[in-house]
Amino acid sequence: MGQLSAPSPGEMPQQTNPAGRPERGRKQVTVFHKVNIMKLTDGLFIRCAKEIHDREFPEIAYQELIIDAGCLRLVQDPTQFDVLLTENLYGDS
């Protein structure tokens, strides 16, 4: 049997996004938060996430969800999410 080997970096051209980062094919980022209760910390988290999205990843769709509704939707249909962005309080298992 022949051996399988990964192509070398020079064999496959890598696509990049407008910021010059490698393209990973991501379509959407969803930010989970609880800004209705934790106004200061989660408010800062959302502002930073939105600022970075607008500046560096404008080609990717962006949405924000309160963690309670987001978890319900995640259980009902996880395929509707591509990337989840959470604070450590919500995303650490």
Wavefront OBJ file of the C-alpha trace (Angstrom):
o trace
v 0.000 0.000 0.000
v 1.093 3.537 -0.701
v 1.603 6.031 2.057
v -0.650 9.011 2.458
v 0.969 12.370 2.881
v -0.340 15.868 3.364
v 0.340 18.344 0.585
v 3.137 20.747 1.308
v 2.196 24.395 1.874
v 3.594 25.333 -1.542
v 1.304 22.912 -3.384
v -1.996 24.492 -2.392
v -2.479 28.258 -2.652
v -4.116 29.598 0.470
v -6.934 32.099 0.101
v -6.906 35.093 2.405
v -9.596 37.453 3.631
v -9.374 41.267 3.254
v -7.346 41.492 6.482
v -4.731 39.125 5.019
v -5.637 36.206 7.294
v -6.115 32.684 5.931
v -9.677 32.108 4.764
v -11.444 29.449 6.810
v -14.848 29.530 5.130
v -16.767 30.841 8.128
v -20.065 32.524 7.293
v -21.441 33.780 10.609
v -20.428 34.542 14.182
v -23.011 34.600 16.974
v -22.195 36.405 20.209
v -23.904 34.986 23.304
v -24.304 37.445 26.176
v -26.485 38.435 29.116
v -26.290 42.213 28.758
v -29.815 42.589 30.149
v -28.464 41.539 33.580
v -24.700 42.104 33.404
v -24.787 45.514 31.771
v -21.212 46.612 32.409
v -19.175 43.474 31.677
v -21.306 42.001 28.921
v -21.875 45.451 27.452
v -18.116 45.873 27.108
v -17.831 42.358 25.662
v -20.459 43.088 22.994
v -18.958 46.468 22.096
v -15.505 44.908 21.652
v -16.847 41.970 19.628
v -18.794 44.294 17.320
v -15.852 46.664 16.898
v -13.481 43.847 15.947
v -16.070 42.341 13.609
v -16.681 45.645 11.823
v -12.981 46.428 11.525
v -11.483 43.026 10.679
v -14.234 40.649 9.541
v -16.952 42.635 7.728
v -17.501 39.793 5.253
v -18.801 37.489 8.021
v -22.409 37.840 9.229
v -22.724 38.957 12.851
v -25.536 38.442 15.356
v -26.019 38.816 19.092
v -28.252 36.635 21.269
v -29.046 36.653 24.955
v -27.563 33.444 26.326
v -30.951 32.012 27.406
v -32.505 32.336 23.949
v -29.264 31.286 22.286
v -29.048 28.045 24.263
v -32.668 27.234 23.447
v -32.018 27.766 19.740
v -28.781 25.783 19.985
v -30.646 22.791 21.413
v -33.494 23.095 18.897
v -31.282 23.381 15.805
v -27.502 23.529 16.225
v -26.973 23.719 12.453
v -28.079 27.360 12.443
v -24.808 28.368 14.114
v -21.336 28.479 12.619
v -19.136 30.142 15.275
v -20.207 30.914 18.846
v -18.425 33.680 20.733
v -19.002 33.696 24.491
v -17.373 34.937 27.609
v -15.642 32.381 29.806
v -18.608 32.439 32.190
v -20.887 30.992 29.478
v -18.501 29.074 27.216
v -16.230 27.197 29.602
v -17.197 23.609 30.258
l 1 2 3 4 5 6 7 8 9 10 11 12 13 14 15 16 17 18 19 20 21 22 23 24 25 26 27 28 29 30 31 32 33 34 35 36 37 38 39 40 41 42 43 44 45 46 47 48 49 50 51 52 53 54 55 56 57 58 59 60 61 62 63 64 65 66 67 68 69 70 71 72 73 74 75 76 77 78 79 80 81 82 83 84 85 86 87 88 89 90 91 92 93
